[in-house]
Each structure stands twice: as C-alpha cells, then as structure tokens.
Amino acid sequence: MSLLSNIRSPEDVRALPASRLGDLAKEMRERIIDVVGKGGGHLTSNLGVVELTIALHRVFDFAHDRLLFDVGHQCYPHKLLTGRADRFDTIRKAGGLSGFPSIDESAYDLFNVGHAGTAIATGVGLARADMLLKENRRIVAVVGDASIVNGVAFEGLNQAGTLRRQFLVILNDNEWGISPTQGALAEYLAKFRASNFYEDVKAKAKQILPKLPLLGQPAFDMLLHLKEGIKATLSPGQIFDHLNFQYIGPIDGHDTEHLIETLNLVKDAHHPVLLHVHTVKGKGCDWATAEPGRFHSPKPFTVCGGKATIQSGGGRSWTRAFVENLIEVAEKDRRVFAMTAGMPDGTGLNLFADRFPDRYLDVGIAESCTVDMAAGMAKAGLRPVCAIYSTFLQRAFDQVFQEVVLQGHPVMFCLDRGGLVGGDGAVHHGFLDIAYLRGFPGMTLMAPMDEVELRQAIEFGLTLDGACAIRYPRDNVPAPMPDCPPFERGRARVLREGGDVVLLGYGVTCQAALAAAQKLAAEGVEARVVNARFARPIDRRMVREAFESGAPVLTIEDHSISGGFGSAVLEAAQEMGLVIRRFSRLGMPTDRFIAHASRAAQLAEVGIDAEGIARAARASLTGEATDGACAVAVVETVTPASARRDGALPSPAERVRA
C-alpha cells in the first residue's frame, strides 16, 4: 500500500520514519501530475513545494499553529497531507475540492485565497490578536511565486517587523512568479542564490547541529552567531535585516532533512524570522522544469516518451485573439505599449513581447504599480495597454481612479477572464469590473461579442482621449456575425428583430441570447436581440426603443447583477422617465459566490446560457417567477406587442403556455 493512502492528517506525516519522507514526496508528485494531467490545474508551483510542505507539517502542528499561503495555487501538497488525498482527483471539479485553500474544506485552511501579497499582513493580524487573547500559536506565512514583490507584502513586512514574538515568513524563491520574476528585488535575491553563502551556512550548520545538546533558543542563538559572522563578509546590508527580520538562507528547499533541522531551530524564535528557501518550479519532472511557465496552470495533458502534450481543446481563445490583434494594431501605431502584472502567458502578452521587446513590460505581481506606470507613460505620450485579469484589476482600483481617470489619461485596460472562469472558481471570477469602473466620469466600457468586434474595440479605444476598458472571457472566440458596423461610442448594434420580448446582451452573452431567440422562435415567440457593446456610456436610444416597445425587457451579462450592465440600463430608463413595465436582469447572483466547475456549467447555473435565457424570457411573458438567477422588477402587466397588433392572434404568453 502507498504511503500517501495512509496519510489522513499531518499526525501521520509526523509518525513516518525520516527515511520514508523521500518516498512520500515521490508519491505526492506522481499524484499531482496524474490529477492535473487529467483535469488541468496548477502544476509546477505545486511540484516545487512538496518537500517544503512535508517539512512544515513535520515540524509544526497546524491544527493549533497557523499556516498561511500567499499564493493559494501552491496548496496542492498541503491538501494531500491534511485529509484530502482520497478526494484529490475531484480538485477544481463541480462539488469537488477547490484549487485554492478553502475554509469550507478544512480547518487547516485559514483563508480562501487566490490573490498574492496577503499572507504576511493577515499573519500579523493573527499574531496581534493572539497576543491580546493570550493565545500561544506559532504563525508561518509561505510566500511563493514572486508575490514578495507585491506592495501589500512589503507593507506586511513593515508591520511584522514591529512584532516581539514568533513570526516566520518563508520566502519560497523559485526564480519565477507565474512567469520569470521581475524587478530589482528579483536581481537582489539572485545574487544570494549565485553566491557561496548558502553552501557555507549549510556546511557549517551540518557540522554543528549534531553537537548541539538541545534545540530551542540556545541552539538558535548559536546558529545566528555563526551566520552573522559569515554574512558580515558575504552579504552585508540585508534588506530584511533592516526591516527587523532575522534573515536565514538561502537554503535548499528540496533537502527535507535540512529543512526540518532549520525549521526546528527557528520555530520558537521570539522575533520575526525570514527563511529564504530556494526551490525549483516543477521539481521532479524534467519537462515541467524545462517550461515552468507553460506548465504553471495547464489544461489537461498527456505524457509520452518523457514529453507532455497539452490538449488544445479546439477553437481559438479570446486571449489569443486579443494579443494577435493587438500586435497588428501596434505594427501601425508605435505609441502602443503593452503591460501586464506577472501574467504574460495568461494574458497572451508573451507573444507581444517576442515581437516588440522594447514596447512591453511585465511589472510582476504588482497591479497597482502597473497602473501607475501606465499613467506615467500616457502622460508622456504613449498609449499604454494594460492586460490584467478582471479579478486582479480590483487590486488597483484607487490607481485607476487617482492616476488615470482623474487625470484624463488614455490608458486602455484589457480585462481577460471577465465573467465566470471555470475551475479557478470564486477567487478568480471577474464579476465586478463593470460595477467598479462604471462610476468613473469619462470612462468607456466595452465588451465585444466576437473577434471582429474585439479588433474594432481595440482600434476604437486607441482613438479615445480618456481611459477605456475592454472585457472578454476565458473561453473560445465564437464565429463572427456578418456585416459588423464600426464602433461608435455609446451606440449598440441590433442583431435580430422581434416584437415579443427584447434581449439586451453585453459582450459574449449576445451569442447565448441569439441561441435563446432561436429556441423561442420555434415556440412562436419572436425576440429582438441587441448587442449593447457599451456599458458606459449606455446607448439611450437602445434603452428607449426597448422600453417603448411594450415588450418585456431582459438584460444579460456575465457579471454580477449588482451595479452591472443591467443596472446601467435600468438607471438610464429611469433618468429618461420611461415606463418600466416588466424588466429582468440576468447575471451572477449577489447572495452567494459561484463555486468551481466548468465554465459551461457555471453559465447554466446562473441562467445565462441559451436555455436559461429562454426560460427567463418565457417567465417574463407569462408573469411567472424566474428561477432566482436574475433580479426581476414587475411594475405592471405588459400587453405583448404581437397581441396589440392583431387581437385575433394568441399572445406570446399563450403561445409559451401552449
């Protein structure tokens, strides 16, 4: 029987003979590769922290002590050792384990966390609360995949340096974030990896440790004295020392024995300690270490002959369409400068970097800094394009306001992963960008329905004098509609005529609205389908025509119904004094988060797939309540347009019931 099958809690890890820990690490890697290969997920980051995770659970008791992950996508080994190994093959699937730490799954997960930079600050909060409440709990924050460069991480270090108690930060330095680590701090850390400092400390420690009569503070002080002597000649002026952290490292993050020895030495220090651990992203898998960025979060893959082939899945992604069109536009406009915050592969800008290396910048996991730098570039005359996931732009809300919009700078935000994202679940859904950007004066918000519109939105956005945002999903681009008119600010596009019900779609939901209209047509109900294109400014002519038609009006968006496109339509109707008879907003609910599943399943769950839209349209015609996936305002009963035109014809509601 395998070792892993007998690990039901960290107590079982602590009970294993030290000689078997290497076998456990091997089994854990095999399990991670097998499960991610079948269902996709985060691979290389997790392969790189296997030994570190084993050592942590060997030394600490996190049923009592506190373990925090700074980037949640390095938690797979932790899940395997905390009672979830038997369900690990359900990860990222509907009803299964989350791909990130989840407070609903285990007491060993303290936060639902998918954004970087948070663990040190939340750890300081826990530490201060424990001190006040007289709780004696050790705290460990594992900072990985270059999230140490995030501004909040540095703010957390600054606060942690004021503590006078145990506080351990483990800097998991694998030279990568999701892409290669960027910035001066990356170069700073690389100097230590390249020096002999680690080898000297490790060799001296291995000589001394067997001679120590006991562990704890005396041994810790002895090791510090040794380290300080070496460090004085090799690495003076440590940045972490100046933040009141005792710096140790770098040490080999794959040497389990040495990790355990070091963790035992530092676990009871009465002041903050930063342990610099050097790991290899994708460790134990040659094809993964060769391309750690490509296999950071791959789709399902197959392995044959020592090579892995990622399943293409068919179709052309919105991400690919975006970057290829941006490259073509940039060929003609030398002012275009592309930026991302640690996600060159995820946003597609790695391809832009290949073509225009001097007009591209990966700022690292620092969205706020990215937006501020874009503002500076725009002020100087460039046309910066910030490609950032919708969920991550939330982290730069104030910078979008203060440095971009308030100044009137023409920065373009291209929001990948707008809407439901599938397996990554609640921590990554882009469900608020319309709401938090729509209130900015002068902001232009666009959502194309296909690649032709995407290209037009990019070109149009570069002509604007102020900021704009273009949102698109984590999905494949649908076939384009024929006869696409050019973008005109605040003007919608009618896709289909009909008088019984009006479907106002925003972005990719237009495709589902058209499919729903076909279903309704088969039932004798004719739907008018309009592609709004803009959530700000809203097309008031579109709104007026919709409400003055007398037909039920439904808005459809891959976004929260609170403050989104539907809210913009309702506000415009009220401002124009239109009579709102029957109006429904279809989108993501406001009373719960949507769990991980396939994107198609999530769209169906919230009722914005073709069947859900058709069902909501039928309900609006019959006066029946909808299924709760949308918000419905019924002011007065509507007389369907077709019935008004000819009293001899059955109404749409009658046709639906029939």
Helices and strands as residue ranges (DSSP letters): G 4-6, H 10-15, G 18-20, H 21-39, H 44-47, H 50-59, E 66-69, G 72-74, H 76-81, G 85-90, H 119-132, E 139-144, G 147-149, H 151-160, E 167-173, H 184-194, H 197-208, G 209-211, H 217-234, G 241-243, E 246-252, H 256-266, E 272-278, H 286-290, E 301-304, E 307-310, H 318-332, E 336-340, H 344-347, H 349-355, G 357-359, E 360-362, H 367-379, E 383-389, H 390-393, G 394-396, H 397-399, I 400-405, E 412-416, G 425-427, H 433-438, E 444-446, H 451-461, E 468-471, E 493-496, E 501-505, H 509-521, E 527-531, E 534-536, H 540-548, E 553-560, H 565-575, E 582-588, H 599-606, H 610-622, E 630-634, H 641-645, H 652-657
